[in-house]
Structure formats: structure tokens, C-alpha cells
Amino acid sequence: MILSLRQAIVQRVEGKSDQELQEIINDSIDGQEQALPGLGVLFEVIWKNITPETQTELVTTLRQHLT
């Protein structure tokens, strides 16, 4: 079976508790660049499952911190 990078990352975090997921994210932030694709996949899952209003909020927050 050949897994895509997305599938492999999702399988790696499936079944983790909230605490474990938070630790994975915190450990990846400002960590090695190899963690960036994983954070991207996790962000994609979040993005697809939040309301348009929350998406707008996130974009606004991002823009404010990039300028």
C-alpha cells in the first residue's frame, strides 16, 4: 500500500488525545523544517472543518502578524 504524505500524517495523529495533539503542534512550531508539511496537513484539516467566519478571523490574524 502506498500512502500519500497527507494520509501518512493523518494516520500518525489519528486517535491522539487533545493533549497529545497540542504537544505535537507545539513541538513542531519553530522546530525543524521537516515538521512544516505536517503542520500544513493539520492546518488543512482545521481549515476544511471551520466556519467561513472563523476562516476570515484566521486570515485577519495572519495578515496582522505578517505586516
N, CA, C, O and CB atoms as a CASP TS submission, in Angstrom:
PFRMAT TS
TARGET T0000
AUTHOR 0000-0000-0000
METHOD Language model
MODEL 1
PARENT N/A
ATOM      1  N   MET     1       0.846  -1.175   0.000  1.00  0.00           N
ATOM      2  CA  MET     1       0.000   0.000   0.000  1.00  0.00           C
ATOM      3  C   MET     1       0.896   1.245   0.000  1.00  0.00           C
ATOM      4  O   MET     1       1.835   1.346   0.790  1.00  0.00           O
ATOM      5  CB  MET     1      -0.965  -0.006   1.228  1.00  0.00           C
ATOM      6  N   ILE     2       0.599   2.172  -0.881  1.00  0.00           N
ATOM      7  CA  ILE     2       1.348   3.423  -0.959  1.00  0.00           C
ATOM      8  C   ILE     2       0.479   4.531  -0.394  1.00  0.00           C
ATOM      9  O   ILE     2      -0.636   4.766  -0.859  1.00  0.00           O
ATOM     10  CB  ILE     2       1.780   3.741  -2.426  1.00  0.00           C
ATOM     11  N   LEU     3       1.010   5.214   0.624  1.00  0.00           N
ATOM     12  CA  LEU     3       0.287   6.310   1.251  1.00  0.00           C
ATOM     13  C   LEU     3       0.820   7.636   0.756  1.00  0.00           C
ATOM     14  O   LEU     3       2.019   7.789   0.528  1.00  0.00           O
ATOM     15  CB  LEU     3       0.389   6.229   2.775  1.00  0.00           C
ATOM     16  N   SER     4      -0.070   8.588   0.593  1.00  0.00           N
ATOM     17  CA  SER     4       0.381   9.938   0.300  1.00  0.00           C
ATOM     18  C   SER     4       0.901  10.551   1.594  1.00  0.00           C
ATOM     19  O   SER     4       0.644  10.038   2.683  1.00  0.00           O
ATOM     20  CB  SER     4      -0.767  10.803  -0.318  1.00  0.00           C
ATOM     21  N   LEU     5       1.621  11.636   1.466  1.00  0.00           N
ATOM     22  CA  LEU     5       2.131  12.331   2.650  1.00  0.00           C
ATOM     23  C   LEU     5       0.974  12.736   3.555  1.00  0.00           C
ATOM     24  O   LEU     5       1.052  12.579   4.773  1.00  0.00           O
ATOM     25  CB  LEU     5       2.958  13.575   2.244  1.00  0.00           C
ATOM     26  N   ARG     6      -0.103  13.258   2.961  1.00  0.00           N
ATOM     27  CA  ARG     6      -1.285  13.643   3.757  1.00  0.00           C
ATOM     28  C   ARG     6      -1.811  12.459   4.556  1.00  0.00           C
ATOM     29  O   ARG     6      -2.028  12.557   5.764  1.00  0.00           O
ATOM     30  CB  ARG     6      -2.400  14.195   2.842  1.00  0.00           C
ATOM     31  N   GLN     7      -2.010  11.355   3.878  1.00  0.00           N
ATOM     32  CA  GLN     7      -2.556  10.163   4.540  1.00  0.00           C
ATOM     33  C   GLN     7      -1.638   9.686   5.660  1.00  0.00           C
ATOM     34  O   GLN     7      -2.110   9.313   6.734  1.00  0.00           O
ATOM     35  CB  GLN     7      -2.767   9.032   3.520  1.00  0.00           C
ATOM     36  N   ALA     8      -0.353   9.698   5.420  1.00  0.00           N
ATOM     37  CA  ALA     8       0.601   9.244   6.433  1.00  0.00           C
ATOM     38  C   ALA     8       0.554  10.135   7.664  1.00  0.00           C
ATOM     39  O   ALA     8       0.594   9.641   8.791  1.00  0.00           O
ATOM     40  CB  ALA     8       2.020   9.217   5.859  1.00  0.00           C
ATOM     41  N   ILE     9       0.470  11.442   7.457  1.00  0.00           N
ATOM     42  CA  ILE     9       0.427  12.384   8.583  1.00  0.00           C
ATOM     43  C   ILE     9      -0.873  12.215   9.355  1.00  0.00           C
ATOM     44  O   ILE     9      -0.865  12.173  10.585  1.00  0.00           O
ATOM     45  CB  ILE     9       0.570  13.843   8.087  1.00  0.00           C
ATOM     46  N   VAL    10      -1.986  12.117   8.643  1.00  0.00           N
ATOM     47  CA  VAL    10      -3.280  11.947   9.308  1.00  0.00           C
ATOM     48  C   VAL    10      -3.284  10.640  10.104  1.00  0.00           C
ATOM     49  O   VAL    10      -3.751  10.619  11.243  1.00  0.00           O
ATOM     50  CB  VAL    10      -4.440  11.958   8.269  1.00  0.00           C
ATOM     51  N   GLN    11      -2.781   9.570   9.535  1.00  0.00           N
ATOM     52  CA  GLN    11      -2.740   8.299  10.260  1.00  0.00           C
ATOM     53  C   GLN    11      -1.868   8.402  11.510  1.00  0.00           C
ATOM     54  O   GLN    11      -2.165   7.782  12.532  1.00  0.00           O
ATOM     55  CB  GLN    11      -2.218   7.183   9.347  1.00  0.00           C
ATOM     56  N   ARG    12      -0.799   9.180  11.429  1.00  0.00           N
ATOM     57  CA  ARG    12       0.112   9.321  12.571  1.00  0.00           C
ATOM     58  C   ARG    12      -0.559  10.010  13.759  1.00  0.00           C
ATOM     59  O   ARG    12      -0.211   9.742  14.910  1.00  0.00           O
ATOM     60  CB  ARG    12       1.353  10.107  12.156  1.00  0.00           C
ATOM     61  N   VAL    13      -1.515  10.891  13.485  1.00  0.00           N
ATOM     62  CA  VAL    13      -2.137  11.641  14.580  1.00  0.00           C
ATOM     63  C   VAL    13      -3.548  11.162  14.925  1.00  0.00           C
ATOM     64  O   VAL    13      -4.132  11.614  15.910  1.00  0.00           O
ATOM     65  CB  VAL    13      -2.184  13.102  14.225  1.00  0.00           C
ATOM     66  N   GLU    14      -4.089  10.263  14.130  1.00  0.00           N
ATOM     67  CA  GLU    14      -5.423   9.731  14.428  1.00  0.00           C
ATOM     68  C   GLU    14      -5.436   9.068  15.802  1.00  0.00           C
ATOM     69  O   GLU    14      -4.500   8.358  16.170  1.00  0.00           O
ATOM     70  CB  GLU    14      -5.863   8.723  13.343  1.00  0.00           C
ATOM     71  N   GLY    15      -6.493   9.305  16.542  1.00  0.00           N
ATOM     72  CA  GLY    15      -6.658   8.675  17.834  1.00  0.00           C
ATOM     73  C   GLY    15      -5.894   9.344  18.967  1.00  0.00           C
ATOM     74  O   GLY    15      -5.958   8.894  20.111  1.00  0.00           O
ATOM     75  N   LYS    16      -5.170  10.418  18.657  1.00  0.00           N
ATOM     76  CA  LYS    16      -4.427  11.130  19.707  1.00  0.00           C
ATOM     77  C   LYS    16      -5.409  11.959  20.538  1.00  0.00           C
ATOM     78  O   LYS    16      -6.439  12.412  20.040  1.00  0.00           O
ATOM     79  CB  LYS    16      -3.313  12.047  19.087  1.00  0.00           C
ATOM     80  N   SER    17      -5.072  12.143  21.790  1.00  0.00           N
ATOM     81  CA  SER    17      -5.889  12.979  22.671  1.00  0.00           C
ATOM     82  C   SER    17      -5.647  14.451  22.334  1.00  0.00           C
ATOM     83  O   SER    17      -4.707  14.785  21.613  1.00  0.00           O
ATOM     84  CB  SER    17      -5.564  12.695  24.172  1.00  0.00           C
ATOM     85  N   ASP    18      -6.497  15.318  22.858  1.00  0.00           N
ATOM     86  CA  ASP    18      -6.311  16.755  22.665  1.00  0.00           C
ATOM     87  C   ASP    18      -4.934  17.182  23.154  1.00  0.00           C
ATOM     88  O   ASP    18      -4.244  17.960  22.494  1.00  0.00           O
ATOM     89  CB  ASP    18      -7.406  17.547  23.397  1.00  0.00           C
ATOM     90  N   GLN    19      -4.543  16.671  24.311  1.00  0.00           N
ATOM     91  CA  GLN    19      -3.238  16.999  24.902  1.00  0.00           C
ATOM     92  C   GLN    19      -2.099  16.566  23.974  1.00  0.00           C
ATOM     93  O   GLN    19      -1.153  17.320  23.749  1.00  0.00           O
ATOM     94  CB  GLN    19      -3.084  16.323  26.287  1.00  0.00           C
ATOM     95  N   GLU    20      -2.198  15.354  23.442  1.00  0.00           N
ATOM     96  CA  GLU    20      -1.158  14.849  22.544  1.00  0.00           C
ATOM     97  C   GLU    20      -1.082  15.669  21.262  1.00  0.00           C
ATOM     98  O   GLU    20       0.007  15.971  20.775  1.00  0.00           O
ATOM     99  CB  GLU    20      -1.414  13.382  22.209  1.00  0.00           C
ATOM    100  N   LEU    21      -2.248  16.029  20.716  1.00  0.00           N
ATOM    101  CA  LEU    21      -2.254  16.854  19.510  1.00  0.00           C
ATOM    102  C   LEU    21      -1.622  18.220  19.772  1.00  0.00           C
ATOM    103  O   LEU    21      -0.858  18.725  18.950  1.00  0.00           O
ATOM    104  CB  LEU    21      -3.685  17.026  18.992  1.00  0.00           C
ATOM    105  N   GLN    22      -1.945  18.812  20.915  1.00  0.00           N
ATOM    106  CA  GLN    22      -1.368  20.108  21.254  1.00  0.00           C
ATOM    107  C   GLN    22       0.151  19.994  21.394  1.00  0.00           C
ATOM    108  O   GLN    22       0.882  20.879  20.950  1.00  0.00           O
ATOM    109  CB  GLN    22      -1.991  20.653  22.557  1.00  0.00           C
ATOM    110  N   GLU    23       0.622  18.927  21.999  1.00  0.00           N
ATOM    111  CA  GLU    23       2.070  18.726  22.146  1.00  0.00           C
ATOM    112  C   GLU    23       2.744  18.561  20.791  1.00  0.00           C
ATOM    113  O   GLU    23       3.827  19.100  20.566  1.00  0.00           O
ATOM    114  CB  GLU    23       2.357  17.500  23.023  1.00  0.00           C
ATOM    115  N   ILE    24       2.109  17.819  19.888  1.00  0.00           N
ATOM    116  CA  ILE    24       2.664  17.643  18.543  1.00  0.00           C
ATOM    117  C   ILE    24       2.785  18.993  17.852  1.00  0.00           C
ATOM    118  O   ILE    24       3.816  19.297  17.252  1.00  0.00           O
ATOM    119  CB  ILE    24       1.785  16.686  17.704  1.00  0.00           C
ATOM    120  N   ILE    25       1.736  19.799  17.937  1.00  0.00           N
ATOM    121  CA  ILE    25       1.753  21.119  17.301  1.00  0.00           C
ATOM    122  C   ILE    25       2.811  22.004  17.947  1.00  0.00           C
ATOM    123  O   ILE    25       3.617  22.619  17.249  1.00  0.00           O
ATOM    124  CB  ILE    25       0.365  21.790  17.395  1.00  0.00           C
ATOM    125  N   ASN    26       2.812  22.070  19.276  1.00  0.00           N
ATOM    126  CA  ASN    26       3.784  22.921  19.971  1.00  0.00           C
ATOM    127  C   ASN    26       5.220  22.499  19.673  1.00  0.00           C
ATOM    128  O   ASN    26       6.090  23.352  19.501  1.00  0.00           O
ATOM    129  CB  ASN    26       3.535  22.881  21.479  1.00  0.00           C
ATOM    130  N   ASP    27       5.474  21.211  19.610  1.00  0.00           N
ATOM    131  CA  ASP    27       6.817  20.720  19.316  1.00  0.00           C
ATOM    132  C   ASP    27       7.237  21.026  17.879  1.00  0.00           C
ATOM    133  O   ASP    27       8.424  21.175  17.591  1.00  0.00           O
ATOM    134  CB  ASP    27       6.890  19.224  19.567  1.00  0.00           C
ATOM    135  N   SER    28       6.258  21.118  16.983  1.00  0.00           N
ATOM    136  CA  SER    28       6.561  21.371  15.575  1.00  0.00           C
ATOM    137  C   SER    28       6.789  22.850  15.273  1.00  0.00           C
ATOM    138  O   SER    28       7.538  23.194  14.358  1.00  0.00           O
ATOM    139  CB  SER    28       5.441  20.848  14.712  1.00  0.00           C
ATOM    140  N   ILE    29       6.146  23.715  16.038  1.00  0.00           N
ATOM    141  CA  ILE    29       6.261  25.158  15.797  1.00  0.00           C
ATOM    142  C   ILE    29       7.678  25.584  16.145  1.00  0.00           C
ATOM    143  O   ILE    29       8.195  25.252  17.211  1.00  0.00           O
ATOM    144  CB  ILE    29       5.208  25.969  16.635  1.00  0.00           C
ATOM    145  N   ASP    30       8.292  26.314  15.246  1.00  0.00           N
ATOM    146  CA  ASP    30       9.677  26.782  15.385  1.00  0.00           C
ATOM    147  C   ASP    30      10.654  25.613  15.504  1.00  0.00           C
ATOM    148  O   ASP    30      11.786  25.789  15.956  1.00  0.00           O
ATOM    149  CB  ASP    30       9.808  27.696  16.610  1.00  0.00           C
ATOM    150  N   GLY    31      10.221  24.439  15.105  1.00  0.00           N
ATOM    151  CA  GLY    31      11.092  23.268  15.141  1.00  0.00           C
ATOM    152  C   GLY    31      11.776  23.082  13.801  1.00  0.00           C
ATOM    153  O   GLY    31      11.958  24.030  13.038  1.00  0.00           O
ATOM    154  N   GLN    32      12.144  21.862  13.535  1.00  0.00           N
ATOM    155  CA  GLN    32      12.826  21.539  12.291  1.00  0.00           C
ATOM    156  C   GLN    32      11.896  21.748  11.106  1.00  0.00           C
ATOM    157  O   GLN    32      10.681  21.582  11.213  1.00  0.00           O
ATOM    158  CB  GLN    32      13.341  20.097  12.317  1.00  0.00           C
ATOM    159  N   GLU    33      12.483  22.111   9.982  1.00  0.00           N
ATOM    160  CA  GLU    33      11.674  22.380   8.790  1.00  0.00           C
ATOM    161  C   GLU    33      10.945  21.140   8.295  1.00  0.00           C
ATOM    162  O   GLU    33       9.954  21.261   7.573  1.00  0.00           O
ATOM    163  CB  GLU    33      12.548  22.929   7.683  1.00  0.00           C
ATOM    164  N   GLN    34      11.406  19.965   8.662  1.00  0.00           N
ATOM    165  CA  GLN    34      10.726  18.738   8.254  1.00  0.00           C
ATOM    166  C   GLN    34       9.321  18.664   8.837  1.00  0.00           C
ATOM    167  O   GLN    34       8.475  17.936   8.318  1.00  0.00           O
ATOM    168  CB  GLN    34      11.534  17.517   8.682  1.00  0.00           C
ATOM    169  N   ALA    35       9.063  19.409   9.910  1.00  0.00           N
ATOM    170  CA  ALA    35       7.737  19.390  10.538  1.00  0.00           C
ATOM    171  C   ALA    35       6.730  20.243   9.786  1.00  0.00           C
ATOM    172  O   ALA    35       5.526  20.085   9.983  1.00  0.00           O
ATOM    173  CB  ALA    35       7.833  19.868  11.973  1.00  0.00           C
ATOM    174  N   LEU    36       7.194  21.144   8.929  1.00  0.00           N
ATOM    175  CA  LEU    36       6.280  22.070   8.247  1.00  0.00           C
ATOM    176  C   LEU    36       5.221  21.379   7.392  1.00  0.00           C
ATOM    177  O   LEU    36       4.063  21.794   7.437  1.00  0.00           O
ATOM    178  CB  LEU    36       7.069  23.002   7.382  1.00  0.00           C
ATOM    179  N   PRO    37       5.552  20.357   6.622  1.00  0.00           N
ATOM    180  CA  PRO    37       4.487  19.685   5.866  1.00  0.00           C
ATOM    181  C   PRO    37       3.410  19.103   6.785  1.00  0.00           C
ATOM    182  O   PRO    37       2.224  19.143   6.457  1.00  0.00           O
ATOM    183  CB  PRO    37       5.081  18.573   4.999  1.00  0.00           C
ATOM    184  N   GLY    38       3.818  18.569   7.921  1.00  0.00           N
ATOM    185  CA  GLY    38       2.843  18.017   8.870  1.00  0.00           C
ATOM    186  C   GLY    38       1.923  19.083   9.412  1.00  0.00           C
ATOM    187  O   GLY    38       0.715  18.874   9.523  1.00  0.00           O
ATOM    188  N   LEU    39       2.494  20.236   9.752  1.00  0.00           N
ATOM    189  CA  LEU    39       1.671  21.354  10.223  1.00  0.00           C
ATOM    190  C   LEU    39       0.720  21.812   9.125  1.00  0.00           C
ATOM    191  O   LEU    39      -0.420  22.186   9.401  1.00  0.00           O
ATOM    192  CB  LEU    39       2.560  22.529  10.684  1.00  0.00           C
ATOM    193  N   GLY    40       1.181  21.782   7.900  1.00  0.00           N
ATOM    194  CA  GLY    40       0.327  22.164   6.775  1.00  0.00           C
ATOM    195  C   GLY    40      -0.867  21.239   6.630  1.00  0.00           C
ATOM    196  O   GLY    40      -1.984  21.688   6.374  1.00  0.00           O
ATOM    197  N   VAL    41      -0.629  19.950   6.792  1.00  0.00           N
ATOM    198  CA  VAL    41      -1.720  18.974   6.701  1.00  0.00           C
ATOM    199  C   VAL    41      -2.700  19.182   7.849  1.00  0.00           C
ATOM    200  O   VAL    41      -3.913  19.143   7.643  1.00  0.00           O
ATOM    201  CB  VAL    41      -1.168  17.524   6.718  1.00  0.00           C
ATOM    202  N   LEU    42      -2.186  19.403   9.057  1.00  0.00           N
ATOM    203  CA  LEU    42      -3.072  19.643  10.193  1.00  0.00           C
ATOM    204  C   LEU    42      -3.873  20.920   9.999  1.00  0.00           C
ATOM    205  O   LEU    42      -5.057  20.964  10.331  1.00  0.00           O
ATOM    206  CB  LEU    42      -2.271  19.718  11.491  1.00  0.00           C
ATOM    207  N   PHE    43      -3.236  21.970   9.461  1.00  0.00           N
ATOM    208  CA  PHE    43      -3.952  23.206   9.187  1.00  0.00           C
ATOM    209  C   PHE    43      -5.036  22.972   8.139  1.00  0.00           C
ATOM    210  O   PHE    43      -6.132  23.523   8.244  1.00  0.00           O
ATOM    211  CB  PHE    43      -2.981  24.300   8.720  1.00  0.00           C
ATOM    212  N   GLU    44      -4.736  22.164   7.139  1.00  0.00           N
ATOM    213  CA  GLU    44      -5.724  21.850   6.102  1.00  0.00           C
ATOM    214  C   GLU    44      -6.961  21.191   6.709  1.00  0.00           C
ATOM    215  O   GLU    44      -8.088  21.520   6.339  1.00  0.00           O
ATOM    216  CB  GLU    44      -5.108  20.930   5.031  1.00  0.00           C
ATOM    217  N   VAL    45      -6.751  20.266   7.639  1.00  0.00           N
ATOM    218  CA  VAL    45      -7.880  19.598   8.307  1.00  0.00           C
ATOM    219  C   VAL    45      -8.701  20.626   9.079  1.00  0.00           C
ATOM    220  O   VAL    45      -9.931  20.629   9.015  1.00  0.00           O
ATOM    221  CB  VAL    45      -7.377  18.475   9.265  1.00  0.00           C
ATOM    222  N   ILE    46      -8.013  21.491   9.805  1.00  0.00           N
ATOM    223  CA  ILE    46      -8.714  22.543  10.560  1.00  0.00           C
ATOM    224  C   ILE    46      -9.496  23.426   9.602  1.00  0.00           C
ATOM    225  O   ILE    46     -10.685  23.664   9.814  1.00  0.00           O
ATOM    226  CB  ILE    46      -7.713  23.400  11.389  1.00  0.00           C
ATOM    227  N   TRP    47      -8.850  23.915   8.554  1.00  0.00           N
ATOM    228  CA  TRP    47      -9.454  24.855   7.613  1.00  0.00           C
ATOM    229  C   TRP    47     -10.729  24.292   6.995  1.00  0.00           C
ATOM    230  O   TRP    47     -11.726  24.998   6.845  1.00  0.00           O
ATOM    231  CB  TRP    47      -8.460  25.212   6.516  1.00  0.00           C
ATOM    232  N   LYS    48     -10.681  23.014   6.639  1.00  0.00           N
ATOM    233  CA  LYS    48     -11.840  22.388   6.000  1.00  0.00           C
ATOM    234  C   LYS    48     -13.005  22.176   6.963  1.00  0.00           C
ATOM    235  O   LYS    48     -14.124  21.895   6.533  1.00  0.00           O
ATOM    236  CB  LYS    48     -11.438  21.062   5.398  1.00  0.00           C
ATOM    237  N   ASN    49     -12.747  22.310   8.261  1.00  0.00           N
ATOM    238  CA  ASN    49     -13.772  21.984   9.244  1.00  0.00           C
ATOM    239  C   ASN    49     -14.151  23.145  10.149  1.00  0.00           C
ATOM    240  O   ASN    49     -14.706  22.937  11.228  1.00  0.00           O
ATOM    241  CB  ASN    49     -13.314  20.848  10.078  1.00  0.00           C
ATOM    242  N   ILE    50     -13.857  24.357   9.719  1.00  0.00           N
ATOM    243  CA  ILE    50     -14.265  25.537  10.480  1.00  0.00           C
ATOM    244  C   ILE    50     -15.216  26.372   9.634  1.00  0.00           C
ATOM    245  O   ILE    50     -15.292  26.214   8.415  1.00  0.00           O
ATOM    246  CB  ILE    50     -13.032  26.378  10.916  1.00  0.00           C
ATOM    247  N   THR    51     -15.922  27.246  10.292  1.00  0.00           N
ATOM    248  CA  THR    51     -16.897  28.084   9.597  1.00  0.00           C
ATOM    249  C   THR    51     -16.187  29.139   8.763  1.00  0.00           C
ATOM    250  O   THR    51     -15.032  29.472   9.028  1.00  0.00           O
ATOM    251  CB  THR    51     -17.854  28.751  10.598  1.00  0.00           C
ATOM    252  N   PRO    52     -16.874  29.663   7.757  1.00  0.00           N
ATOM    253  CA  PRO    52     -16.298  30.757   6.981  1.00  0.00           C
ATOM    254  C   PRO    52     -15.920  31.961   7.861  1.00  0.00           C
ATOM    255  O   PRO    52     -14.946  32.659   7.579  1.00  0.00           O
ATOM    256  CB  PRO    52     -17.281  31.194   5.901  1.00  0.00           C
ATOM    257  N   GLU    53     -16.684  32.193   8.907  1.00  0.00           N
ATOM    258  CA  GLU    53     -16.373  33.305   9.808  1.00  0.00           C
ATOM    259  C   GLU    53     -15.036  33.079  10.517  1.00  0.00           C
ATOM    260  O   GLU    53     -14.231  34.000  10.652  1.00  0.00           O
ATOM    261  CB  GLU    53     -17.496  33.484  10.843  1.00  0.00           C
ATOM    262  N   THR    54     -14.818  31.863  10.958  1.00  0.00           N
ATOM    263  CA  THR    54     -13.561  31.541  11.623  1.00  0.00           C
ATOM    264  C   THR    54     -12.401  31.592  10.634  1.00  0.00           C
ATOM    265  O   THR    54     -11.302  32.013  10.993  1.00  0.00           O
ATOM    266  CB  THR    54     -13.640  30.156  12.278  1.00  0.00           C
ATOM    267  N   GLN    55     -12.637  31.168   9.392  1.00  0.00           N
ATOM    268  CA  GLN    55     -11.609  31.296   8.362  1.00  0.00           C
ATOM    269  C   GLN    55     -11.217  32.759   8.179  1.00  0.00           C
ATOM    270  O   GLN    55     -10.034  33.085   8.090  1.00  0.00           O
ATOM    271  CB  GLN    55     -12.103  30.703   7.028  1.00  0.00           C
ATOM    272  N   THR    56     -12.210  33.630   8.123  1.00  0.00           N
ATOM    273  CA  THR    56     -11.943  35.058   7.978  1.00  0.00           C
ATOM    274  C   THR    56     -11.141  35.584   9.158  1.00  0.00           C
ATOM    275  O   THR    56     -10.221  36.383   8.980  1.00  0.00           O
ATOM    276  CB  THR    56     -13.252  35.836   7.845  1.00  0.00           C
ATOM    277  N   GLU    57     -11.484  35.141  10.354  1.00  0.00           N
ATOM    278  CA  GLU    57     -10.747  35.537  11.558  1.00  0.00           C
ATOM    279  C   GLU    57      -9.286  35.108  11.485  1.00  0.00           C
ATOM    280  O   GLU    57      -8.385  35.880  11.814  1.00  0.00           O
ATOM    281  CB  GLU    57     -11.402  34.937  12.802  1.00  0.00           C
ATOM    282  N   LEU    58      -9.065  33.888  11.057  1.00  0.00           N
ATOM    283  CA  LEU    58      -7.696  33.386  10.948  1.00  0.00           C
ATOM    284  C   LEU    58      -6.898  34.170   9.912  1.00  0.00           C
ATOM    285  O   LEU    58      -5.737  34.510  10.144  1.00  0.00           O
ATOM    286  CB  LEU    58      -7.703  31.902  10.587  1.00  0.00           C
ATOM    287  N   VAL    59      -7.514  34.455   8.778  1.00  0.00           N
ATOM    288  CA  VAL    59      -6.833  35.227   7.742  1.00  0.00           C
ATOM    289  C   VAL    59      -6.498  36.618   8.250  1.00  0.00           C
ATOM    290  O   VAL    59      -5.407  37.125   7.989  1.00  0.00           O
ATOM    291  CB  VAL    59      -7.696  35.316   6.477  1.00  0.00           C
ATOM    292  N   THR    60      -7.411  37.237   8.964  1.00  0.00           N
ATOM    293  CA  THR    60      -7.167  38.566   9.530  1.00  0.00           C
ATOM    294  C   THR    60      -6.005  38.520  10.518  1.00  0.00           C
ATOM    295  O   THR    60      -5.125  39.381  10.488  1.00  0.00           O
ATOM    296  CB  THR    60      -8.436  39.102  10.224  1.00  0.00           C
ATOM    297  N   THR    61      -6.004  37.529  11.380  1.00  0.00           N
ATOM    298  CA  THR    61      -4.909  37.374  12.344  1.00  0.00           C
ATOM    299  C   THR    61      -3.583  37.176  11.622  1.00  0.00           C
ATOM    300  O   THR    61      -2.577  37.785  11.986  1.00  0.00           O
ATOM    301  CB  THR    61      -5.181  36.187  13.289  1.00  0.00           C
ATOM    302  N   LEU    62      -3.579  36.334  10.610  1.00  0.00           N
ATOM    303  CA  LEU    62      -2.364  36.087   9.841  1.00  0.00           C
ATOM    304  C   LEU    62      -1.863  37.368   9.193  1.00  0.00           C
ATOM    305  O   LEU    62      -0.684  37.705   9.298  1.00  0.00           O
ATOM    306  CB  LEU    62      -2.613  35.019   8.776  1.00  0.00           C
ATOM    307  N   ARG    63      -2.764  38.082   8.523  1.00  0.00           N
ATOM    308  CA  ARG    63      -2.384  39.324   7.849  1.00  0.00           C
ATOM    309  C   ARG    63      -1.794  40.322   8.846  1.00  0.00           C
ATOM    310  O   ARG    63      -0.786  40.966   8.556  1.00  0.00           O
ATOM    311  CB  ARG    63      -3.601  39.942   7.134  1.00  0.00           C
ATOM    312  N   GLN    64      -2.418  40.452  10.016  1.00  0.00           N
ATOM    313  CA  GLN    64      -1.946  41.400  11.025  1.00  0.00           C
ATOM    314  C   GLN    64      -0.532  41.076  11.509  1.00  0.00           C
ATOM    315  O   GLN    64       0.234  41.970  11.869  1.00  0.00           O
ATOM    316  CB  GLN    64      -2.900  41.416  12.206  1.00  0.00           C
ATOM    317  N   HIS    65      -0.207  39.810  11.513  1.00  0.00           N
ATOM    318  CA  HIS    65       1.116  39.403  12.007  1.00  0.00           C
ATOM    319  C   HIS    65       2.174  39.303  10.909  1.00  0.00           C
ATOM    320  O   HIS    65       3.344  39.041  11.186  1.00  0.00           O
ATOM    321  CB  HIS    65       1.007  38.075  12.707  1.00  0.00           C
ATOM    322  N   LEU    66       1.761  39.510   9.687  1.00  0.00           N
ATOM    323  CA  LEU    66       2.712  39.488   8.577  1.00  0.00           C
ATOM    324  C   LEU    66       3.093  40.893   8.116  1.00  0.00           C
ATOM    325  O   LEU    66       4.002  41.061   7.302  1.00  0.00           O
ATOM    326  CB  LEU    66       2.131  38.707   7.412  1.00  0.00           C
ATOM    327  N   THR    67       2.400  41.890   8.634  1.00  0.00           N
ATOM    328  CA  THR    67       2.703  43.267   8.212  1.00  0.00           C
ATOM    329  C   THR    67       3.414  44.030   9.291  1.00  0.00           C
ATOM    330  O   THR    67       3.742  45.201   9.105  1.00  0.00           O
ATOM    331  CB  THR    67       1.436  44.002   7.826  1.00  0.00           C
TER
END
